[in-house]
Amino acid sequence: MTAVHEGLDLAVLERFLADSGVTVHGELRAELISGGKSNLTYGLRDEKSHWVLRRPPTTGLTPSAHDVAREFRITSALKGTGVPVAPTVAQCEDDSVMGAPFTVVEFIDGRVVRSKADLDALGDDEIDRCVGELVRIIAELHNVDFEAVGLGGLGRPDGYVTRQVKLWASQWGRVKTRELPDLERLHAALAESIPESPAPSIVHGDYRIDNTILDPNDPARVVAVVDWELSTLGDPLTDLAMMCVYRHPALDDILGFPAAWSSERLPAADDLVQRYATASGRDIANWSFYMGLAYLKLAVIAEGINHRWRAGATIGDGFDRAGEAVPDLVAAGLAALKGAHA
């Protein structure tokens, strides 16, 4: 009996790969890869090769959050830079082929550190060197000449931070399940103190350890950065701030499990910032603002999960505590604006 895979037709896919110049040796097989709640991700195998296919979900599509063609464009452009990415194989932007756009990249063998248990399998020296590598790579990304690699049209960097402040306030209005005056205070304080942004860069948008793949034999070496669907051109300090804010213990409630990136075995946010400043050569000005904005963003994301859970629109377990994280994140954002963001 032939296995049925949601949103995937192997016969159609095999014809598409052949038309794209990719030879399939023997039977093409697929397996749903666990992890990630935005796009459907399948491992593909034949007798000789191993690939990964990503496509939007078949229901609940949010175009900006499921833009696999954007991911493909970015990772193709970053090949040959100091940012490790999975080599691209083929992409299809024609919905009529398989119901939605999809992309195929080479499978990267490695270790994904998603939970505290995953992190605890590493020694202290391995963790310290891994963090250093993570910081080096995001600094490298922010220093890529986006015009030179063909990504000049990826986004609108001018006014990026102002749009972000407005966006997350607007998003709060759509997903809130209760009134939180402190969140309104946080937004108002941010709107009144928007700084002049540094030179724009490519930003990843969701950078932390579990959006990377580590070398299976040397976990201090990152072999690929993944999940680029939120990437754009913008203020690099917003990227750094989100990486730091993810260190908050509330990340466990948002993800629904003890997360690696919130572990106390990792350096505090201020240490990450200093490492980044050294690696990137960038001036970390107005840092309190960027941390406040990142806490606002994460609070609204958590409330969005809470909103969907209360509406019965989440699949699986681990969503019931996301709402509890929101007040703590808002409080952390207000504290950050006063300079307390360790």
Summary of the structure (lengths in Angstrom):
residues: 342
radius of gyration: 20.2
end to end distance: 55.6
largest distance: 62.2
contacts: 1065
relative contact order: 0.12
helix: 45%
strand: 13%
